[in-house]
Amino acid sequence: MLRHEYETLMGNHCTEEMFNSKINPLYMMTDLDKEAFCDDYKLHGHSKILDEVLEHALKVERQLNAANKALDELQEKLTFAAEHLAIVADDCGSEDSYKIAVDLAGQNYITKFKLREGIDLNEKDKQYILNNLS
């Protein structure tokens, strides 16, 4: 819902900051349509309990976003390590390095990486490709 829609449905003005910090985040957390949200907000919008629940939900959302960002960064590091191990496995013929690379990034990723980089495919890579061709 846009601010002007909210103001029209509510019949009054609200600040941009109030709309962006409280009203719209609360609306986005519901499955209500615009009219139903505004009707209910007229009844409960100034509730201290609702304010506390909203603040808690926004805090949890920020924590989740931070955790997802950290997870993405970790995944990038694991993928880099897996690529390095796939190269080491090819250079040294190390089954252990290959297995760890697959454990870190998955057989699909490692096989595609080896194909992209022109690294010789081993029997496990070839079997994976044959098993997954449709």
C-alpha positions as CSV (number, residue, x, y, z in Angstrom):
1,M,0.0,0.0,0.0
2,L,1.2,3.5,-0.8
3,R,1.1,6.3,1.7
4,H,-1.5,8.3,-0.3
5,E,-3.7,5.2,-0.4
6,Y,-3.4,4.8,3.4
7,E,-4.2,8.4,3.9
8,T,-7.3,8.2,1.6
9,L,-8.6,5.1,3.3
10,M,-7.9,6.4,6.8
11,G,-9.2,9.9,6.0
12,N,-6.2,11.6,7.6
13,H,-2.5,12.6,7.0
14,C,0.5,10.8,8.4
15,T,4.2,11.7,8.2
16,E,6.4,9.8,5.7
17,E,8.5,8.6,8.7
18,M,5.5,7.2,10.5
19,F,4.3,5.5,7.4
20,N,7.7,4.0,6.6
21,S,8.7,3.0,10.1
22,K,5.4,1.7,11.5
23,I,2.4,1.5,9.3
24,N,3.8,0.0,6.1
25,P,6.0,-2.6,7.9
26,L,3.0,-3.7,9.9
27,Y,0.8,-3.8,6.8
28,M,3.4,-5.9,5.0
29,M,3.4,-8.4,7.9
30,T,-0.3,-9.1,7.4
31,D,-2.3,-10.9,4.8
32,L,-5.0,-8.3,5.0
33,D,-6.1,-6.2,2.0
34,K,-5.7,-2.4,2.2
35,E,-9.2,-1.8,3.3
36,A,-9.3,-4.5,5.9
37,F,-6.0,-3.4,7.3
38,C,-7.1,0.3,7.6
39,D,-10.4,-0.7,9.2
40,D,-8.6,-2.7,11.8
41,Y,-5.8,-0.1,12.2
42,K,-8.5,2.5,13.1
43,L,-9.4,0.2,16.0
44,H,-6.0,-0.9,17.2
45,G,-3.3,1.2,15.5
46,H,-2.4,3.1,18.7
47,S,-2.1,-0.1,20.8
48,K,1.1,-0.2,23.0
49,I,1.0,-4.0,22.6
50,L,0.9,-3.7,18.8
51,D,3.8,-1.3,18.9
52,E,5.8,-3.7,21.1
53,V,5.0,-6.7,18.8
54,L,5.9,-4.7,15.7
55,E,9.3,-3.6,17.3
56,H,10.1,-7.2,18.2
57,A,9.2,-8.5,14.7
58,L,11.4,-5.8,13.1
59,K,14.2,-6.7,15.4
60,V,13.9,-10.3,14.5
61,E,13.8,-9.4,10.9
62,R,17.0,-7.4,11.2
63,Q,18.7,-10.3,13.0
64,L,17.5,-12.7,10.3
65,N,18.8,-10.4,7.5
66,A,22.2,-10.2,9.3
67,A,22.3,-14.0,9.7
68,N,21.5,-14.5,6.0
69,K,24.2,-12.1,5.0
70,A,26.7,-13.9,7.2
71,L,25.5,-17.2,5.7
72,D,25.9,-15.9,2.2
73,E,29.5,-14.8,3.0
74,L,30.3,-18.2,4.5
75,Q,28.9,-19.9,1.4
76,E,31.1,-17.8,-0.8
77,K,34.2,-18.8,1.3
78,L,33.1,-22.5,1.2
79,T,32.7,-22.4,-2.5
80,F,36.1,-20.8,-3.0
81,A,37.6,-23.5,-0.8
82,A,35.8,-26.2,-2.7
83,E,37.1,-24.8,-6.0
84,H,40.6,-24.7,-4.7
85,L,40.3,-28.3,-3.4
86,A,39.0,-29.4,-6.8
87,I,42.1,-27.9,-8.4
88,V,44.4,-29.5,-5.8
89,A,42.6,-32.9,-6.3
90,D,43.3,-32.7,-10.1
91,D,46.9,-31.6,-9.7
92,C,47.8,-34.2,-7.1
93,G,45.2,-36.9,-7.8
94,S,43.9,-36.6,-4.3
95,E,40.7,-38.5,-3.7
96,D,40.4,-36.9,-0.2
97,S,40.6,-33.3,-1.6
98,Y,38.0,-34.2,-4.3
99,K,35.6,-35.7,-1.7
100,I,35.9,-32.7,0.6
101,A,35.3,-30.4,-2.4
102,V,32.1,-32.3,-3.2
103,D,31.1,-32.3,0.5
104,L,31.5,-28.5,0.6
105,A,29.9,-27.4,-2.7
106,G,28.0,-30.5,-4.0
107,Q,28.7,-32.8,-6.9
108,N,26.7,-30.6,-9.3
109,Y,28.7,-27.5,-8.5
110,I,32.1,-29.2,-8.6
111,T,31.4,-31.0,-11.9
112,K,30.2,-27.8,-13.5
113,F,33.2,-25.9,-12.1
114,K,35.6,-28.5,-13.6
115,L,33.9,-28.3,-17.0
116,R,34.0,-24.5,-17.0
117,E,37.7,-24.4,-15.9
118,G,38.8,-27.2,-18.4
119,I,39.8,-29.5,-15.6
120,D,39.8,-33.2,-16.5
121,L,36.7,-35.0,-15.3
122,N,37.2,-38.1,-13.1
123,E,35.0,-41.1,-13.2
124,K,32.6,-39.8,-10.5
125,D,32.1,-36.6,-12.5
126,K,31.4,-38.5,-15.7
127,Q,29.0,-40.9,-13.9
128,Y,27.2,-37.8,-12.4
129,I,26.8,-36.3,-15.8
130,L,25.5,-39.6,-17.3
131,N,23.1,-40.1,-14.3
132,N,21.7,-36.6,-14.7
133,L,21.2,-36.3,-18.5
134,S,17.6,-36.4,-19.5
